[in-house]
């Protein structure tokens, strides 16, 4: 008899992350309030920027810019731009030694739990953000089911790339123990390169070239492009390919770093 | 008086020493804090370079708004930023210890930590302010200097008051701590923007309830004589101290209300 896929431990990590997050409804609501406030402020300034450049800015109209702002705000609860994770605490306190004793991959367990949390956040934070966006602005929405389906795949890939990259920050702790400094640097650059504040297409050419050479646009800018219907057809397929490429790259890097780092790990205290 | 302050001074000095002693971590933190500020400036530069002006401000003018707002906020963050930690103390029950000491709770909370890395942020704000003043055509005189100093000082008081207001509300929210980010950090973000681009509802929130529009935009608008929010007088920037006073009243009320609500976490 084949094993029940629902009993697979990795599936369980994903579900545990999803369900763990649902235990804090007030925290989730609070996050939504903060998200919405920032969305209104961002929508105001970006809308004014489109207006003052004659209704079109770097290929964005008022409607697609509003979609950029509100889809981006909706993703904020699901991707990680602050660089912290539960694994960092476990490495610092030495609890990670227990993780290494378990007969499952440490990388897969942590990344899947975080992706599960991120997927849950789409319900109480992602969807309401989009609803608020629709109510306060004339934001562009995906027109047909195919765009929406591609967009959702792109969204899932974006969430996965984000958490698999933060895993790299955390696993640096196997060498450094305290990764606060690395996380702060991550926080400083990730949002900027991901297109959290302004679309990366506004950047001058040299800066855009640097930006597109990092995994960060795959976390937010590309999924928002696909979801909002800014790119469709082949171009959307290209976006998804780039995202998939980055996901494989950061997962492999994480795997190699875990293998090398676990030999370096020294648990302090006793 | 000097005797009573000595205790706080000793505590703060020990906090400062303890941070600087982990040198690598401290340096990385300092670099990180500066980098966060520089990247925020870069965002403004990107956005304002893409178009001539936004909401009636040019890049040079918004740089001055950003400088005043960021310097005021960084100073407030340096003094009161760790009020953010209150929910952690409440959940862990460590706040109860504060009640046992013969010092005001708020004074203890404020001196419970001192993040020297936040000095890095002040440098970014001060630099933006200096560059903004150099780039703009300011009619220098006693009035201009007075208005600028009034703006930074009022901004500092307003942002400090926001931190305290947030701390007072944390006694009720605890797990919903992120809600106060909407006006503390959202307020900081709002203060660096021209108020002309806000929807009406935000104008009410950030112009009156949490009056961060008075921290930078309105005084700078008065100073440079830019086209302000339609229907508001040009001298409104001079009212920054009134806004600061209002923010302090709100903060005091919220803090007292929260403290009276607090019943301890057991243990």
Interface residues (C-beta under 8 A of the other chain):
Chain A: X24 X26 X27 X29 X30 X31 X33 X34 X36 X37 X38 X40 X41 X44 X45 X46 X47 X48 X49 X52 X53 X57 X58 X136 X178 X180 X181 X182 X184 X185 X187 X188 X189 X191 X192 X197 X198 X202 X203 X204 X207
Chain B: X24 X25 X28 X29 X31 X32 X33 X35 X36 X39 X42 X43 X46 X47 X49 X50 X51 X52 X53 X54 X55 X173 X175 X176 X177 X178 X179 X181 X182 X183 X185 X186 X189 X190 X193 X194 X196 X197 X198 X199 X201 X202
